[in-house]
Amino acid sequence: MTRPTARLTLISHAMTDAMSAGRFPVDEPLSEIGRRQTGCPVIAERALAGPELRTRETAELLGLQAIVEPRLADLDCGQWRGQELQNIPPAGLRDWLTEPAAAPHRGESIVELVERVAGWLTQLDDAVRTVAVTHPAVIRAAILVALSAPPKSFWRIDVAPAGHTVLHRRGGVWTLRI
């Protein structure tokens, strides 16, 4: 008997003004550019979205009636929320970008994000094809889990606004489809 295969399509939310300006995100809406870049409607057996406005708007523009999944929330940047990169203390930014367990912003570390996403991935139903509209950080974390890659590889993955990433799980093992 063939075991079911989980199919997970992760869609990064579209562009926001914070992304264009190089600011750490807050719960902002999509920009005009973001509203235009979402593309064609998507069909899914189950649609999920992170709780932030930008993920819910992207899902709606894709024609999805997404259920909010808290574990798809963006990386918590703590006290850096809303701040421009140029205003972040260089030593704190360096630590955050080079030490995956560091959280100089007093939010969530990369290691904590990867653990959160890994926990969510283990609970997905293999019999249901899922589309999840979320954040670049969450998608990077899911890719690390699928590849069993170390958290220090997090910043080496570039996820485009409104980009699609597909993962499959067979026999408990995730694969990345490019």
N, C-alpha and C positions, 0 to 999 in steps of 0.2 A: 504494500500500500504506500502510495506517495504521500509524504508529509506536506502540509500546506506551506507555502512560501509567503512570508510577510513582504509587502512592498510598501515602502515609505518614501513619499516625495516631499522633500523639505523645500519650501519656497521662502526666500529671503524677502522681507518687506521692501517696498519700493522706497525711493529717495525721499529724504526729509530735508528741511532747511538746516537742521543741526549737522547732518552729514556733509552738506555742501560747505558749511562754514567751519568744519573741523572742530565741532563742539561735542562734548560728551552728551548723550541723549537724555532727554526728559520725556514725559509722555506727550510728545508732539504729534500733530497730524502729518500726513504726507504733503509734500510740496506739489506745486503744479506739475513739475517734471515727473515726480513720482506717480501722480494720478494718470499720466499719459504712458508710463512705461510698464504697466502691469500686463499688457498683452491680452491674449485670448482667454475666454473662460476655461476653467478647469473642472473636470468631472471627478468626483471621488465618492467612494462608499462611505467614508468617514472623513470629515474635515475638522481640523483643530486649528487654533490660533493662540498665540501668546496673548496675555491680558492687555498689552499696551495698545493705544489707539492706532498707531501706525501698522501693526499687524492685523488688527481687526478691519481697518479700512482696505488694506491690500486684499484680504480674503473676500471682502464684499465686492470689490472691483473685479475679482476673478470669478464672481458668481457663486461663491461658496457660502453656505450657511454654517459657519464654523462655530464649534463649541470652544469656549475659552478653556485652555489647559494651563494652569499656573506654572507647571514645570517647564513650559516653553517661554517663560519670561526672559527678558534680556539679562545679560550680565549686570549685576548690581555694582555700579561704579561709585556708590557711597557719596561722599562729599564732593566728588568731582562732577556730579550731575550738573549739566548746563554750562560747565566751564569750557573755555577754549583751550586747546592743547598748549598754546603759548603761555597760559597762565598757571600751568601745573608745575610744581617744583621739579626741576630736572632730575634730582636724585630719586624722587618718588616715582617719576615716570620711567626712569631707567630700571629701577627695581621691579616695577610692574611688568615691563616688557621682557625682562631677562630671568626672573624668578617666578615660576608658575604658582608657587604657594604664597607669594606675597600679595598683600592687599593694602597698600599704603593709602588708599582712598577710604579705608575702613568699610569696604563693601565686601563683595564676593571675590575670592581668588579664582584664577583659572582652574586650579585643581578642584576647587569646590564646584565650579560650573560643570566640569567634565563628569564629576561624580553624580551630580543632579541629573544630567542628561543620560548618563549610563543607566541610572535607576529607571528613568522613564522608558528608555528603549527596551529594557528587559520586560516591561509590563505591556507592551503592544501585542495585540491579538494577531496571530499569524494568518488567520482566515480573512482578515479585512484589509483591503487596500486603503491606505491612509494618506491624506495630504495634510501637511502641517505648515502653516504660515508662521514664521518665527523670525529670528534675528541672525545676522551673520555670526555672532559669537556662539549661539546655540548650534548652528549648522557646523561650524568649525569643531565644536566639542563632539558632535555626533560622528563626524568624519574620523576624529582621533579614536573614538571608541570602536568604530567599524574596522579600522586598520590596526588596532592595538598599538597606536603610536603614542609616544610620551607627550605629556602636557607641554613640554618645552617646544614642541612643533606647532603649537597653536597659532602663533603669529606668522607662520609660513604658508598659511592657507588664505587665499583671497576669495571672498564670497561677494559676488556682484549684487547690487540692488535688483530685486525682482528675479534673481537667479534661481534655477531649479537644480536640486541635487537629489539623486535617487539612490536609495539603499534597499537591499534585499536581505532577508534573513532566512537561511536554510539550515535546519538542524542546529539552531541556536547560534549560528555564526553569521555576522553581518558582512556584506560585501558592498563595495562602492561601485556604482555604475556611472561611467563617464561617457 
